[in-house]
Amino acid sequence: MVLRRPGNGRWLLLATLLATAALVAAGAALAIAVVRYANAADYPGAARIASQDMFKVWPQLTVRRDSAYQTPDPFPAVYNWYSFSFKLGPEAYAISNCIQMARSFTDFYVVERQMSVMLCDTASGRMIWVMRSLSLRLR
């Protein structure tokens, strides 16, 4: 004969529900963080012309986003926004009416981030091409 105290099943159900709620909340927080990270490079007020997200699993987990924008804002304003917002510093290359800024860095020894911005001055406005990638490198 097995004696059970009443209510043991309720505690197990409650623990299961709390664990499930915690996993759902963590997943939602991660999804929101990824979306904010992906949209952080959108220049304020610029029209997105094209955008592409790429995911790669092997040899390292990589998420990459390529986007193109157009804005009527003055060239120096766009240049300064990308240069200071993402600490890209001065341009790496300049050809005619276009400049390129780029930066690569590692966080926590395993997370590699890369960002490249190409900014061109055209008759119809400033064209912006942005490439951002986030990779997990387990060594």
C-alpha positions in Angstrom: 0.0 0.0 0.0 1.4 3.4 -1.1 0.5 6.4 0.9 0.4 9.8 -0.9 -0.2 13.1 0.4 -2.9 15.0 -1.3 -1.7 17.9 -3.6 1.6 16.4 -4.9 0.1 16.3 -8.4 -0.8 20.0 -8.2 2.8 21.0 -7.3 4.1 19.0 -10.2 1.6 20.6 -12.6 2.4 24.1 -11.2 6.2 23.5 -11.6 5.6 22.3 -15.2 3.5 25.3 -16.1 6.1 27.7 -14.5 8.9 26.0 -16.4 7.0 26.2 -19.7 6.1 29.9 -19.1 9.8 30.6 -18.4 10.9 28.9 -21.6 8.3 30.8 -23.6 9.3 34.1 -22.1 13.0 33.4 -22.8 12.2 32.5 -26.4 10.1 35.7 -26.9 12.9 37.8 -25.4 15.5 36.2 -27.7 13.2 36.8 -30.7 12.7 40.4 -29.8 16.4 40.9 -29.3 17.2 39.4 -32.7 14.6 41.6 -34.5 15.9 44.7 -32.7 19.5 43.8 -33.6 18.5 43.3 -37.3 16.6 46.5 -37.5 19.1 48.6 -35.7 21.0 49.5 -38.9 17.9 51.0 -40.6 18.7 54.7 -41.1 15.8 56.7 -39.6 13.4 57.8 -42.3 15.1 56.0 -45.1 13.1 54.0 -47.6 14.1 50.3 -47.6 14.6 49.3 -51.2 15.6 45.7 -50.7 16.6 43.4 -47.8 17.7 39.8 -47.5 18.3 37.6 -44.4 20.6 34.6 -44.7 21.1 31.8 -42.1 24.0 29.4 -42.2 24.5 26.5 -39.8 27.8 25.0 -40.9 30.8 25.5 -40.2 29.6 28.1 -37.7 26.2 29.4 -37.0 25.8 32.7 -38.9 22.9 35.2 -39.3 23.5 37.8 -42.0 21.4 40.7 -43.3 22.0 42.7 -46.4 19.8 45.8 -47.0 19.6 48.8 -49.4 18.1 52.1 -48.5 17.5 55.5 -50.1 17.2 58.8 -48.2 16.9 62.5 -49.2 19.0 63.5 -46.1 22.3 65.2 -46.7 25.4 63.0 -47.2 27.2 64.3 -44.0 24.2 63.5 -41.8 23.9 59.9 -43.0 27.7 59.5 -42.8 27.8 60.8 -39.2 24.8 58.7 -38.1 26.4 55.4 -39.2 29.9 56.4 -38.2 28.9 57.4 -34.6 26.0 55.0 -34.0 28.0 51.9 -34.8 31.5 53.2 -34.1 32.6 52.6 -37.7 35.0 55.5 -37.6 36.3 57.2 -40.8 35.7 55.6 -44.2 37.9 52.7 -45.2 37.6 53.3 -48.9 36.4 56.2 -51.0 35.7 56.1 -54.8 34.1 59.0 -56.6 30.8 59.8 -54.8 30.9 56.6 -52.6 32.5 55.7 -49.3 32.7 52.5 -47.4 32.9 52.0 -43.6 33.5 48.7 -42.0 34.2 47.1 -38.7 34.7 43.6 -37.3 34.9 42.7 -33.6 34.6 39.7 -31.3 32.4 39.6 -28.1 32.9 37.0 -25.4 35.6 35.2 -27.5 33.0 33.3 -29.5 30.6 35.9 -31.0 31.9 37.6 -34.1 30.1 40.7 -35.5 30.8 42.4 -38.8 29.3 45.5 -40.3 29.9 47.2 -43.6 28.2 50.4 -44.9 28.5 51.7 -48.4 27.2 55.2 -48.8 26.8 56.9 -52.2 25.7 60.4 -53.2 23.4 60.2 -56.2 21.2 62.8 -58.0 18.1 61.1 -56.6 19.3 61.0 -53.0 21.7 59.1 -50.9 21.9 55.3 -51.4 22.9 53.2 -48.5 24.0 49.5 -48.6 24.4 47.8 -45.2 25.7 44.3 -44.5 25.6 43.0 -40.9 26.5 39.5 -39.8 26.6 37.7 -36.4 28.5 34.5 -36.1 29.0 32.0 -33.3 32.5 30.5 -33.4 33.1 27.6 -31.1 36.8 26.9 -31.2 
